[in-house]
Amino acid sequence: MPLKTKAKTICEAAEKMALDKAAENLSFFDMPKLDSKEFNIALIHLGYSLQDIKDMDCHDIDDDFLSDMEL
């Protein structure tokens, strides 16, 4: 089984942080949506930018996901 890249691990952590932030303001029955602004803020909290992720080996991250997360 291939290992995840560093970029994938960082994106997963940022996605979890952004979804946790989005869930704070929702009721129990609502599903949080991933917001590109919150995702980018989470990346900054982790010490990276979206451009840093793109510059890394990110073959296991969907290109559409990365383009959706651009501001």
N, CA, C, O and CB atoms as a CASP TS submission, in Angstrom:
PFRMAT TS
TARGET T0000
AUTHOR 0000-0000-0000
METHOD Language model
MODEL 1
PARENT N/A
ATOM      1  N   MET     1       0.846  -1.180   0.000  1.00  0.00           N
ATOM      2  CA  MET     1       0.000   0.000   0.000  1.00  0.00           C
ATOM      3  C   MET     1       0.894   1.247   0.000  1.00  0.00           C
ATOM      4  O   MET     1       1.742   1.400   0.878  1.00  0.00           O
ATOM      5  CB  MET     1      -0.964  -0.004   1.229  1.00  0.00           C
ATOM      6  N   PRO     2       0.706   2.127  -0.973  1.00  0.00           N
ATOM      7  CA  PRO     2       1.549   3.321  -1.038  1.00  0.00           C
ATOM      8  C   PRO     2       1.253   4.292   0.108  1.00  0.00           C
ATOM      9  O   PRO     2       0.120   4.422   0.573  1.00  0.00           O
ATOM     10  CB  PRO     2       1.354   4.027  -2.377  1.00  0.00           C
ATOM     11  N   LEU     3       2.306   4.955   0.534  1.00  0.00           N
ATOM     12  CA  LEU     3       2.155   5.944   1.597  1.00  0.00           C
ATOM     13  C   LEU     3       1.601   7.248   1.044  1.00  0.00           C
ATOM     14  O   LEU     3       1.795   7.577  -0.127  1.00  0.00           O
ATOM     15  CB  LEU     3       3.497   6.192   2.296  1.00  0.00           C
ATOM     16  N   LYS     4       0.907   7.987   1.909  1.00  0.00           N
ATOM     17  CA  LYS     4       0.408   9.305   1.522  1.00  0.00           C
ATOM     18  C   LYS     4       1.574  10.275   1.447  1.00  0.00           C
ATOM     19  O   LYS     4       2.555  10.161   2.184  1.00  0.00           O
ATOM     20  CB  LYS     4      -0.667   9.814   2.521  1.00  0.00           C
ATOM     21  N   THR     5       1.442  11.229   0.539  1.00  0.00           N
ATOM     22  CA  THR     5       2.467  12.265   0.439  1.00  0.00           C
ATOM     23  C   THR     5       2.287  13.260   1.584  1.00  0.00           C
ATOM     24  O   THR     5       1.238  13.313   2.225  1.00  0.00           O
ATOM     25  CB  THR     5       2.398  12.990  -0.939  1.00  0.00           C
ATOM     26  N   LYS     6       3.319  14.033   1.820  1.00  0.00           N
ATOM     27  CA  LYS     6       3.265  15.081   2.842  1.00  0.00           C
ATOM     28  C   LYS     6       2.158  16.082   2.507  1.00  0.00           C
ATOM     29  O   LYS     6       1.441  16.541   3.396  1.00  0.00           O
ATOM     30  CB  LYS     6       4.634  15.805   2.959  1.00  0.00           C
ATOM     31  N   ALA     7       2.022  16.416   1.226  1.00  0.00           N
ATOM     32  CA  ALA     7       0.992  17.365   0.797  1.00  0.00           C
ATOM     33  C   ALA     7      -0.405  16.837   1.105  1.00  0.00           C
ATOM     34  O   ALA     7      -1.265  17.601   1.544  1.00  0.00           O
ATOM     35  CB  ALA     7       1.125  17.656  -0.703  1.00  0.00           C
ATOM     36  N   LYS     8      -0.647  15.557   0.886  1.00  0.00           N
ATOM     37  CA  LYS     8      -1.959  14.945   1.167  1.00  0.00           C
ATOM     38  C   LYS     8      -2.245  14.987   2.660  1.00  0.00           C
ATOM     39  O   LYS     8      -3.369  15.286   3.064  1.00  0.00           O
ATOM     40  CB  LYS     8      -2.010  13.479   0.653  1.00  0.00           C
ATOM     41  N   THR     9      -1.256  14.695   3.477  1.00  0.00           N
ATOM     42  CA  THR     9      -1.429  14.714   4.931  1.00  0.00           C
ATOM     43  C   THR     9      -1.758  16.129   5.413  1.00  0.00           C
ATOM     44  O   THR     9      -2.624  16.308   6.269  1.00  0.00           O
ATOM     45  CB  THR     9      -0.155  14.189   5.635  1.00  0.00           C
ATOM     46  N   ILE    10      -1.079  17.115   4.874  1.00  0.00           N
ATOM     47  CA  ILE    10      -1.330  18.513   5.250  1.00  0.00           C
ATOM     48  C   ILE    10      -2.732  18.930   4.813  1.00  0.00           C
ATOM     49  O   ILE    10      -3.452  19.576   5.573  1.00  0.00           O
ATOM     50  CB  ILE    10      -0.266  19.453   4.619  1.00  0.00           C
ATOM     51  N   CYS    11      -3.120  18.564   3.593  1.00  0.00           N
ATOM     52  CA  CYS    11      -4.460  18.921   3.103  1.00  0.00           C
ATOM     53  C   CYS    11      -5.558  18.264   3.924  1.00  0.00           C
ATOM     54  O   CYS    11      -6.586  18.887   4.189  1.00  0.00           O
ATOM     55  CB  CYS    11      -4.610  18.523   1.640  1.00  0.00           C
ATOM     56  N   GLU    12      -5.357  17.028   4.327  1.00  0.00           N
ATOM     57  CA  GLU    12      -6.356  16.357   5.160  1.00  0.00           C
ATOM     58  C   GLU    12      -6.504  17.050   6.510  1.00  0.00           C
ATOM     59  O   GLU    12      -7.617  17.199   7.015  1.00  0.00           O
ATOM     60  CB  GLU    12      -5.979  14.888   5.365  1.00  0.00           C
ATOM     61  N   ALA    13      -5.386  17.473   7.094  1.00  0.00           N
ATOM     62  CA  ALA    13      -5.440  18.179   8.374  1.00  0.00           C
ATOM     63  C   ALA    13      -6.135  19.527   8.214  1.00  0.00           C
ATOM     64  O   ALA    13      -6.951  19.912   9.051  1.00  0.00           O
ATOM     65  CB  ALA    13      -4.023  18.375   8.944  1.00  0.00           C
ATOM     66  N   ALA    14      -5.812  20.244   7.137  1.00  0.00           N
ATOM     67  CA  ALA    14      -6.441  21.544   6.893  1.00  0.00           C
ATOM     68  C   ALA    14      -7.930  21.386   6.610  1.00  0.00           C
ATOM     69  O   ALA    14      -8.740  22.202   7.048  1.00  0.00           O
ATOM     70  CB  ALA    14      -5.758  22.259   5.723  1.00  0.00           C
ATOM     71  N   GLU    15      -8.284  20.342   5.882  1.00  0.00           N
ATOM     72  CA  GLU    15      -9.701  20.089   5.585  1.00  0.00           C
ATOM     73  C   GLU    15     -10.476  19.798   6.868  1.00  0.00           C
ATOM     74  O   GLU    15     -11.588  20.292   7.051  1.00  0.00           O
ATOM     75  CB  GLU    15      -9.847  18.908   4.596  1.00  0.00           C
ATOM     76  N   LYS    16      -9.891  19.002   7.750  1.00  0.00           N
ATOM     77  CA  LYS    16     -10.555  18.701   9.024  1.00  0.00           C
ATOM     78  C   LYS    16     -10.725  19.966   9.855  1.00  0.00           C
ATOM     79  O   LYS    16     -11.782  20.181  10.449  1.00  0.00           O
ATOM     80  CB  LYS    16      -9.756  17.650   9.819  1.00  0.00           C
ATOM     81  N   MET    17      -9.688  20.807   9.901  1.00  0.00           N
ATOM     82  CA  MET    17      -9.777  22.063  10.659  1.00  0.00           C
ATOM     83  C   MET    17     -10.870  22.965  10.085  1.00  0.00           C
ATOM     84  O   MET    17     -11.640  23.562  10.837  1.00  0.00           O
ATOM     85  CB  MET    17      -8.418  22.800  10.647  1.00  0.00           C
ATOM     86  N   ALA    18     -10.940  23.065   8.761  1.00  0.00           N
ATOM     87  CA  ALA    18     -11.931  23.927   8.109  1.00  0.00           C
ATOM     88  C   ALA    18     -13.347  23.402   8.327  1.00  0.00           C
ATOM     89  O   ALA    18     -14.269  24.182   8.564  1.00  0.00           O
ATOM     90  CB  ALA    18     -11.638  24.038   6.607  1.00  0.00           C
ATOM     91  N   LEU    19     -13.522  22.084   8.247  1.00  0.00           N
ATOM     92  CA  LEU    19     -14.852  21.509   8.459  1.00  0.00           C
ATOM     93  C   LEU    19     -15.282  21.634   9.917  1.00  0.00           C
ATOM     94  O   LEU    19     -16.459  21.864  10.193  1.00  0.00           O
ATOM     95  CB  LEU    19     -14.870  20.037   8.032  1.00  0.00           C
ATOM     96  N   ASP    20     -14.345  21.485  10.854  1.00  0.00           N
ATOM     97  CA  ASP    20     -14.660  21.681  12.270  1.00  0.00           C
ATOM     98  C   ASP    20     -15.101  23.116  12.526  1.00  0.00           C
ATOM     99  O   ASP    20     -16.032  23.357  13.294  1.00  0.00           O
ATOM    100  CB  ASP    20     -13.446  21.333  13.149  1.00  0.00           C
ATOM    101  N   LYS    21     -14.435  24.062  11.886  1.00  0.00           N
ATOM    102  CA  LYS    21     -14.794  25.477  12.021  1.00  0.00           C
ATOM    103  C   LYS    21     -16.188  25.732  11.441  1.00  0.00           C
ATOM    104  O   LYS    21     -16.984  26.462  12.030  1.00  0.00           O
ATOM    105  CB  LYS    21     -13.744  26.374  11.314  1.00  0.00           C
ATOM    106  N   ALA    22     -16.478  25.132  10.290  1.00  0.00           N
ATOM    107  CA  ALA    22     -17.786  25.305   9.650  1.00  0.00           C
ATOM    108  C   ALA    22     -18.893  24.665  10.469  1.00  0.00           C
ATOM    109  O   ALA    22     -20.020  25.159  10.478  1.00  0.00           O
ATOM    110  CB  ALA    22     -17.775  24.711   8.243  1.00  0.00           C
ATOM    111  N   ALA    23     -18.590  23.577  11.156  1.00  0.00           N
ATOM    112  CA  ALA    23     -19.597  22.865  11.936  1.00  0.00           C
ATOM    113  C   ALA    23     -19.979  23.601  13.214  1.00  0.00           C
ATOM    114  O   ALA    23     -21.022  23.312  13.800  1.00  0.00           O
ATOM    115  CB  ALA    23     -19.100  21.487  12.278  1.00  0.00           C
ATOM    116  N   GLU    24     -19.160  24.538  13.652  1.00  0.00           N
ATOM    117  CA  GLU    24     -19.448  25.270  14.886  1.00  0.00           C
ATOM    118  C   GLU    24     -20.759  26.048  14.803  1.00  0.00           C
ATOM    119  O   GLU    24     -21.451  26.207  15.808  1.00  0.00           O
ATOM    120  CB  GLU    24     -18.309  26.222  15.202  1.00  0.00           C
ATOM    121  N   ASN    25     -21.099  26.529  13.618  1.00  0.00           N
ATOM    122  CA  ASN    25     -22.260  27.398  13.465  1.00  0.00           C
ATOM    123  C   ASN    25     -23.473  26.679  12.883  1.00  0.00           C
ATOM    124  O   ASN    25     -24.445  27.333  12.505  1.00  0.00           O
ATOM    125  CB  ASN    25     -21.905  28.565  12.592  1.00  0.00           C
ATOM    126  N   LEU    26     -23.439  25.365  12.804  1.00  0.00           N
ATOM    127  CA  LEU    26     -24.536  24.614  12.204  1.00  0.00           C
ATOM    128  C   LEU    26     -25.327  23.866  13.262  1.00  0.00           C
ATOM    129  O   LEU    26     -24.836  23.599  14.360  1.00  0.00           O
ATOM    130  CB  LEU    26     -24.006  23.639  11.159  1.00  0.00           C
ATOM    131  N   SER    27     -26.546  23.537  12.914  1.00  0.00           N
ATOM    132  CA  SER    27     -27.343  22.700  13.800  1.00  0.00           C
ATOM    133  C   SER    27     -26.911  21.245  13.634  1.00  0.00           C
ATOM    134  O   SER    27     -26.074  20.928  12.789  1.00  0.00           O
ATOM    135  CB  SER    27     -28.863  22.866  13.507  1.00  0.00           C
ATOM    136  N   PHE    28     -27.477  20.388  14.431  1.00  0.00           N
ATOM    137  CA  PHE    28     -27.098  18.981  14.444  1.00  0.00           C
ATOM    138  C   PHE    28     -27.352  18.301  13.098  1.00  0.00           C
ATOM    139  O   PHE    28     -26.602  17.407  12.707  1.00  0.00           O
ATOM    140  CB  PHE    28     -27.854  18.253  15.538  1.00  0.00           C
ATOM    141  N   PHE    29     -28.386  18.709  12.399  1.00  0.00           N
ATOM    142  CA  PHE    29     -28.795  18.019  11.178  1.00  0.00           C
ATOM    143  C   PHE    29     -28.138  18.555   9.913  1.00  0.00           C
ATOM    144  O   PHE    29     -28.286  17.955   8.848  1.00  0.00           O
ATOM    145  CB  PHE    29     -30.273  18.108  11.032  1.00  0.00           C
ATOM    146  N   ASP    30     -27.418  19.664  10.002  1.00  0.00           N
ATOM    147  CA  ASP    30     -26.772  20.242   8.833  1.00  0.00           C
ATOM    148  C   ASP    30     -25.387  19.642   8.635  1.00  0.00           C
ATOM    149  O   ASP    30     -24.682  19.329   9.595  1.00  0.00           O
ATOM    150  CB  ASP    30     -26.679  21.765   8.968  1.00  0.00           C
ATOM    151  N   MET    31     -25.017  19.490   7.378  1.00  0.00           N
ATOM    152  CA  MET    31     -23.680  18.997   7.043  1.00  0.00           C
ATOM    153  C   MET    31     -22.778  20.194   6.738  1.00  0.00           C
ATOM    154  O   MET    31     -23.158  21.065   5.956  1.00  0.00           O
ATOM    155  CB  MET    31     -23.730  18.009   5.826  1.00  0.00           C
ATOM    156  N   PRO    32     -21.601  20.246   7.339  1.00  0.00           N
ATOM    157  CA  PRO    32     -20.695  21.368   7.034  1.00  0.00           C
ATOM    158  C   PRO    32     -20.149  21.253   5.619  1.00  0.00           C
ATOM    159  O   PRO    32     -19.907  20.153   5.122  1.00  0.00           O
ATOM    160  CB  PRO    32     -19.531  21.417   8.043  1.00  0.00           C
ATOM    161  N   LYS    33     -19.960  22.398   4.977  1.00  0.00           N
ATOM    162  CA  LYS    33     -19.370  22.449   3.634  1.00  0.00           C
ATOM    163  C   LYS    33     -17.948  22.980   3.755  1.00  0.00           C
ATOM    164  O   LYS    33     -17.649  23.836   4.588  1.00  0.00           O
ATOM    165  CB  LYS    33     -20.223  23.345   2.664  1.00  0.00           C
ATOM    166  N   LEU    34     -17.100  22.459   2.918  1.00  0.00           N
ATOM    167  CA  LEU    34     -15.712  22.906   2.907  1.00  0.00           C
ATOM    168  C   LEU    34     -15.631  24.225   2.141  1.00  0.00           C
ATOM    169  O   LEU    34     -15.945  24.282   0.952  1.00  0.00           O
ATOM    170  CB  LEU    34     -14.775  21.828   2.270  1.00  0.00           C
ATOM    171  N   ASP    35     -15.213  25.267   2.824  1.00  0.00           N
ATOM    172  CA  ASP    35     -15.085  26.591   2.244  1.00  0.00           C
ATOM    173  C   ASP    35     -13.620  26.827   1.898  1.00  0.00           C
ATOM    174  O   ASP    35     -12.734  26.559   2.710  1.00  0.00           O
ATOM    175  CB  ASP    35     -15.617  27.685   3.214  1.00  0.00           C
ATOM    176  N   SER    36     -13.366  27.332   0.685  1.00  0.00           N
ATOM    177  CA  SER    36     -11.980  27.527   0.253  1.00  0.00           C
ATOM    178  C   SER    36     -11.247  28.540   1.133  1.00  0.00           C
ATOM    179  O   SER    36     -10.050  28.397   1.384  1.00  0.00           O
ATOM    180  CB  SER    36     -11.943  27.985  -1.203  1.00  0.00           C
ATOM    181  N   LYS    37     -11.964  29.560   1.599  1.00  0.00           N
ATOM    182  CA  LYS    37     -11.329  30.563   2.461  1.00  0.00           C
ATOM    183  C   LYS    37     -10.887  29.933   3.782  1.00  0.00           C
ATOM    184  O   LYS    37      -9.760  30.148   4.230  1.00  0.00           O
ATOM    185  CB  LYS    37     -12.296  31.739   2.728  1.00  0.00           C
ATOM    186  N   GLU    38     -11.768  29.164   4.398  1.00  0.00           N
ATOM    187  CA  GLU    38     -11.428  28.501   5.659  1.00  0.00           C
ATOM    188  C   GLU    38     -10.325  27.461   5.462  1.00  0.00           C
ATOM    189  O   GLU    38      -9.477  27.278   6.335  1.00  0.00           O
ATOM    190  CB  GLU    38     -12.672  27.837   6.263  1.00  0.00           C
ATOM    191  N   PHE    39     -10.339  26.787   4.320  1.00  0.00           N
ATOM    192  CA  PHE    39      -9.288  25.815   4.021  1.00  0.00           C
ATOM    193  C   PHE    39      -7.930  26.501   3.928  1.00  0.00           C
ATOM    194  O   PHE    39      -6.941  26.010   4.472  1.00  0.00           O
ATOM    195  CB  PHE    39      -9.598  25.071   2.712  1.00  0.00           C
ATOM    196  N   ASN    40      -7.885  27.635   3.238  1.00  0.00           N
ATOM    197  CA  ASN    40      -6.631  28.377   3.103  1.00  0.00           C
ATOM    198  C   ASN    40      -6.164  28.940   4.441  1.00  0.00           C
ATOM    199  O   ASN    40      -4.964  28.971   4.710  1.00  0.00           O
ATOM    200  CB  ASN    40      -6.794  29.509   2.094  1.00  0.00           C
ATOM    201  N   ILE    41      -7.088  29.381   5.275  1.00  0.00           N
ATOM    202  CA  ILE    41      -6.726  29.853   6.613  1.00  0.00           C
ATOM    203  C   ILE    41      -6.147  28.709   7.443  1.00  0.00           C
ATOM    204  O   ILE    41      -5.175  28.890   8.176  1.00  0.00           O
ATOM    205  CB  ILE    41      -7.953  30.464   7.326  1.00  0.00           C
ATOM    206  N   ALA    42      -6.758  27.529   7.317  1.00  0.00           N
ATOM    207  CA  ALA    42      -6.252  26.355   8.043  1.00  0.00           C
ATOM    208  C   ALA    42      -4.846  25.993   7.558  1.00  0.00           C
ATOM    209  O   ALA    42      -3.985  25.631   8.360  1.00  0.00           O
ATOM    210  CB  ALA    42      -7.210  25.147   7.860  1.00  0.00           C
ATOM    211  N   LEU    43      -4.617  26.091   6.252  1.00  0.00           N
ATOM    212  CA  LEU    43      -3.269  25.832   5.729  1.00  0.00           C
ATOM    213  C   LEU    43      -2.260  26.805   6.326  1.00  0.00           C
ATOM    214  O   LEU    43      -1.153  26.413   6.694  1.00  0.00           O
ATOM    215  CB  LEU    43      -3.255  25.934   4.192  1.00  0.00           C
ATOM    216  N   ILE    44      -2.645  28.074   6.421  1.00  0.00           N
ATOM    217  CA  ILE    44      -1.751  29.085   6.989  1.00  0.00           C
ATOM    218  C   ILE    44      -1.448  28.765   8.443  1.00  0.00           C
ATOM    219  O   ILE    44      -0.311  28.917   8.891  1.00  0.00           O
ATOM    220  CB  ILE    44      -2.371  30.489   6.873  1.00  0.00           C
ATOM    221  N   HIS    45      -2.468  28.317   9.187  1.00  0.00           N
ATOM    222  CA  HIS    45      -2.232  27.921  10.586  1.00  0.00           C
ATOM    223  C   HIS    45      -1.252  26.757  10.679  1.00  0.00           C
ATOM    224  O   HIS    45      -0.518  26.630  11.659  1.00  0.00           O
ATOM    225  CB  HIS    45      -3.554  27.540  11.264  1.00  0.00           C
ATOM    226  N   LEU    46      -1.246  25.920   9.667  1.00  0.00           N
ATOM    227  CA  LEU    46      -0.309  24.794   9.642  1.00  0.00           C
ATOM    228  C   LEU    46       1.060  25.189   9.109  1.00  0.00           C
ATOM    229  O   LEU    46       1.990  24.383   9.122  1.00  0.00           O
ATOM    230  CB  LEU    46      -0.872  23.671   8.801  1.00  0.00           C
ATOM    231  N   GLY    47       1.189  26.435   8.636  1.00  0.00           N
ATOM    232  CA  GLY    47       2.477  26.930   8.169  1.00  0.00           C
ATOM    233  C   GLY    47       2.713  26.762   6.680  1.00  0.00           C
ATOM    234  O   GLY    47       3.856  26.818   6.227  1.00  0.00           O
ATOM    235  N   TYR    48       1.657  26.557   5.915  1.00  0.00           N
ATOM    236  CA  TYR    48       1.778  26.340   4.475  1.00  0.00           C
ATOM    237  C   TYR    48       0.784  27.224   3.730  1.00  0.00           C
ATOM    238  O   TYR    48      -0.131  27.799   4.319  1.00  0.00           O
ATOM    239  CB  TYR    48       1.548  24.853   4.125  1.00  0.00           C
ATOM    240  N   SER    49       0.988  27.315   2.432  1.00  0.00           N
ATOM    241  CA  SER    49       0.021  27.985   1.563  1.00  0.00           C
ATOM    242  C   SER    49      -0.405  26.983   0.495  1.00  0.00           C
ATOM    243  O   SER    49       0.184  25.911   0.359  1.00  0.00           O
ATOM    244  CB  SER    49       0.627  29.293   0.916  1.00  0.00           C
ATOM    245  N   LEU    50      -1.430  27.347  -0.253  1.00  0.00           N
ATOM    246  CA  LEU    50      -1.874  26.464  -1.328  1.00  0.00           C
ATOM    247  C   LEU    50      -0.781  26.308  -2.379  1.00  0.00           C
ATOM    248  O   LEU    50      -0.632  25.240  -2.974  1.00  0.00           O
ATOM    249  CB  LEU    50      -3.162  27.004  -1.973  1.00  0.00           C
ATOM    250  N   GLN    51      -0.024  27.363  -2.605  1.00  0.00           N
ATOM    251  CA  GLN    51       1.079  27.286  -3.570  1.00  0.00           C
ATOM    252  C   GLN    51       2.165  26.336  -3.065  1.00  0.00           C
ATOM    253  O   GLN    51       2.774  25.619  -3.858  1.00  0.00           O
ATOM    254  CB  GLN    51       1.676  28.691  -3.829  1.00  0.00           C
ATOM    255  N   ASP    52       2.412  26.325  -1.754  1.00  0.00           N
ATOM    256  CA  ASP    52       3.378  25.370  -1.191  1.00  0.00           C
ATOM    257  C   ASP    52       2.935  23.933  -1.476  1.00  0.00           C
ATOM    258  O   ASP    52       3.752  23.082  -1.828  1.00  0.00           O
ATOM    259  CB  ASP    52       3.535  25.589   0.337  1.00  0.00           C
ATOM    260  N   ILE    53       1.639  23.675  -1.322  1.00  0.00           N
ATOM    261  CA  ILE    53       1.108  22.330  -1.572  1.00  0.00           C
ATOM    262  C   ILE    53       1.294  21.968  -3.042  1.00  0.00           C
ATOM    263  O   ILE    53       1.696  20.849  -3.359  1.00  0.00           O
ATOM    264  CB  ILE    53      -0.392  22.243  -1.178  1.00  0.00           C
ATOM    265  N   LYS    54       1.005  22.906  -3.936  1.00  0.00           N
ATOM    266  CA  LYS    54       1.150  22.641  -5.367  1.00  0.00           C
ATOM    267  C   LYS    54       2.603  22.407  -5.762  1.00  0.00           C
ATOM    268  O   LYS    54       2.879  21.665  -6.705  1.00  0.00           O
ATOM    269  CB  LYS    54       0.581  23.796  -6.171  1.00  0.00           C
ATOM    270  N   ASP    55       3.530  23.033  -5.048  1.00  0.00           N
ATOM    271  CA  ASP    55       4.948  22.868  -5.343  1.00  0.00           C
ATOM    272  C   ASP    55       5.495  21.539  -4.839  1.00  0.00           C
ATOM    273  O   ASP    55       6.540  21.085  -5.305  1.00  0.00           O
ATOM    274  CB  ASP    55       5.733  24.005  -4.739  1.00  0.00           C
ATOM    275  N   MET    56       4.807  20.914  -3.896  1.00  0.00           N
ATOM    276  CA  MET    56       5.231  19.615  -3.364  1.00  0.00           C
ATOM    277  C   MET    56       4.781  18.499  -4.311  1.00  0.00           C
ATOM    278  O   MET    56       4.030  18.726  -5.260  1.00  0.00           O
ATOM    279  CB  MET    56       4.653  19.386  -1.932  1.00  0.00           C
ATOM    280  N   ASP    57       5.265  17.292  -4.023  1.00  0.00           N
ATOM    281  CA  ASP    57       4.754  16.115  -4.719  1.00  0.00           C
ATOM    282  C   ASP    57       3.321  15.895  -4.228  1.00  0.00           C
ATOM    283  O   ASP    57       3.108  15.513  -3.077  1.00  0.00           O
ATOM    284  CB  ASP    57       5.665  14.839  -4.464  1.00  0.00           C
ATOM    285  N   CYS    58       2.352  16.136  -5.095  1.00  0.00           N
ATOM    286  CA  CYS    58       0.946  16.014  -4.684  1.00  0.00           C
ATOM    287  C   CYS    58       0.168  15.158  -5.684  1.00  0.00           C
ATOM    288  O   CYS    58      -0.970  15.475  -6.032  1.00  0.00           O
ATOM    289  CB  CYS    58       0.292  17.412  -4.556  1.00  0.00           C
ATOM    290  N   HIS    59       0.787  14.079  -6.137  1.00  0.00           N
ATOM    291  CA  HIS    59       0.142  13.223  -7.129  1.00  0.00           C
ATOM    292  C   HIS    59      -1.102  12.527  -6.593  1.00  0.00           C
ATOM    293  O   HIS    59      -1.946  12.086  -7.374  1.00  0.00           O
ATOM    294  CB  HIS    59       1.119  12.193  -7.623  1.00  0.00           C
ATOM    295  N   ASP    60      -1.228  12.422  -5.277  1.00  0.00           N
ATOM    296  CA  ASP    60      -2.388  11.741  -4.699  1.00  0.00           C
ATOM    297  C   ASP    60      -3.502  12.706  -4.282  1.00  0.00           C
ATOM    298  O   ASP    60      -4.447  12.302  -3.605  1.00  0.00           O
ATOM    299  CB  ASP    60      -1.955  10.927  -3.501  1.00  0.00           C
ATOM    300  N   ILE    61      -3.399  13.977  -4.682  1.00  0.00           N
ATOM    301  CA  ILE    61      -4.448  14.960  -4.430  1.00  0.00           C
ATOM    302  C   ILE    61      -5.110  15.278  -5.764  1.00  0.00           C
ATOM    303  O   ILE    61      -4.430  15.531  -6.758  1.00  0.00           O
ATOM    304  CB  ILE    61      -3.874  16.260  -3.750  1.00  0.00           C
ATOM    305  N   ASP    62      -6.421  15.265  -5.779  1.00  0.00           N
ATOM    306  CA  ASP    62      -7.176  15.529  -6.993  1.00  0.00           C
ATOM    307  C   ASP    62      -6.933  16.964  -7.464  1.00  0.00           C
ATOM    308  O   ASP    62      -7.017  17.905  -6.675  1.00  0.00           O
ATOM    309  CB  ASP    62      -8.678  15.284  -6.759  1.00  0.00           C
ATOM    310  N   ASP    63      -6.637  17.121  -8.735  1.00  0.00           N
ATOM    311  CA  ASP    63      -6.386  18.450  -9.304  1.00  0.00           C
ATOM    312  C   ASP    63      -7.612  19.350  -9.196  1.00  0.00           C
ATOM    313  O   ASP    63      -7.480  20.557  -8.991  1.00  0.00           O
ATOM    314  CB  ASP    63      -5.963  18.328 -10.767  1.00  0.00           C
ATOM    315  N   ASP    64      -8.794  18.774  -9.331  1.00  0.00           N
ATOM    316  CA  ASP    64     -10.027  19.565  -9.200  1.00  0.00           C
ATOM    317  C   ASP    64     -10.183  20.111  -7.787  1.00  0.00           C
ATOM    318  O   ASP    64     -10.658  21.230  -7.600  1.00  0.00           O
ATOM    319  CB  ASP    64     -11.252  18.715  -9.569  1.00  0.00           C
ATOM    320  N   PHE    65      -9.783  19.323  -6.793  1.00  0.00           N
ATOM    321  CA  PHE    65      -9.846  19.787  -5.412  1.00  0.00           C
ATOM    322  C   PHE    65      -8.942  21.000  -5.217  1.00  0.00           C
ATOM    323  O   PHE    65      -9.346  21.989  -4.606  1.00  0.00           O
ATOM    324  CB  PHE    65      -9.447  18.661  -4.444  1.00  0.00           C
ATOM    325  N   LEU    66      -7.731  20.923  -5.733  1.00  0.00           N
ATOM    326  CA  LEU    66      -6.798  22.037  -5.591  1.00  0.00           C
ATOM    327  C   LEU    66      -7.297  23.286  -6.310  1.00  0.00           C
ATOM    328  O   LEU    66      -7.153  24.395  -5.795  1.00  0.00           O
ATOM    329  CB  LEU    66      -5.427  21.646  -6.125  1.00  0.00           C
ATOM    330  N   SER    67      -7.873  23.120  -7.476  1.00  0.00           N
ATOM    331  CA  SER    67      -8.388  24.294  -8.188  1.00  0.00           C
ATOM    332  C   SER    67      -9.621  24.862  -7.500  1.00  0.00           C
ATOM    333  O   SER    67      -9.842  26.072  -7.548  1.00  0.00           O
ATOM    334  CB  SER    67      -8.720  23.937  -9.639  1.00  0.00           C
ATOM    335  N   ASP    68     -10.435  24.015  -6.857  1.00  0.00           N
ATOM    336  CA  ASP    68     -11.593  24.501  -6.107  1.00  0.00           C
ATOM    337  C   ASP    68     -11.185  25.277  -4.852  1.00  0.00           C
ATOM    338  O   ASP    68     -11.931  26.143  -4.395  1.00  0.00           O
ATOM    339  CB  ASP    68     -12.488  23.332  -5.720  1.00  0.00           C
ATOM    340  N   MET    69     -10.025  24.981  -4.300  1.00  0.00           N
ATOM    341  CA  MET    69      -9.589  25.622  -3.071  1.00  0.00           C
ATOM    342  C   MET    69      -8.851  26.933  -3.320  1.00  0.00           C
ATOM    343  O   MET    69      -8.460  27.608  -2.368  1.00  0.00           O
ATOM    344  CB  MET    69      -8.709  24.686  -2.297  1.00  0.00           C
ATOM    345  N   GLU    70      -8.656  27.300  -4.576  1.00  0.00           N
ATOM    346  CA  GLU    70      -8.027  28.587  -4.877  1.00  0.00           C
ATOM    347  C   GLU    70      -8.984  29.707  -4.538  1.00  0.00           C
ATOM    348  O   GLU    70     -10.197  29.590  -4.717  1.00  0.00           O
ATOM    349  CB  GLU    70      -7.604  28.669  -6.360  1.00  0.00           C
ATOM    350  N   LEU    71      -8.415  30.807  -4.039  1.00  0.00           N
ATOM    351  CA  LEU    71      -9.256  31.965  -3.696  1.00  0.00           C
ATOM    352  C   LEU    71      -9.542  32.813  -4.889  1.00  0.00           C
ATOM    353  O   LEU    71     -10.234  33.824  -4.776  1.00  0.00           O
ATOM    354  CB  LEU    71      -8.606  32.806  -2.633  1.00  0.00           C
TER
END
